[in-house]
Amino acid sequence: DKMEGWVSVAGNAGSAYLRPGVEFRVLKETLITESFDIEAPKDEARKINMVSKKLKPGEILELREWGRTHEETGLTRMKCRVKSDGSVGYVTSVGNTGIKFVEIV
């Protein structure tokens, strides 16, 4: 919803409301790409392949932006950072048939 604002991370009695860094685990092999949009004309498809990386099951991702659905493809993609190498990009979290590629840890 692109809303911005303030939030309390802890109460005055020390109760934690938020914890830093939501993490996800890769369930099925997927790609991390620089762009949210993965549809591209043929001549640009090579460029996307050069700037993407395969993620293997078990890899841990740190959430940067919650997932949103790509209207043309039906894929849900989220921005995250790969903990093992620090690369940042967009990952398909749920396929257009409902298959989960990542799960919250």
Secondary structure, 3 states (H helix, E strand, C coil): CCCCCCCCCECCCCCECCCCCCEEEECCCEEEECCCCCCCCHHHHHHHHHCCEEECCCCEEEEEEEEEECCCCCCEEEEEEECCCCCEEEEEEECCCCCECEEEC
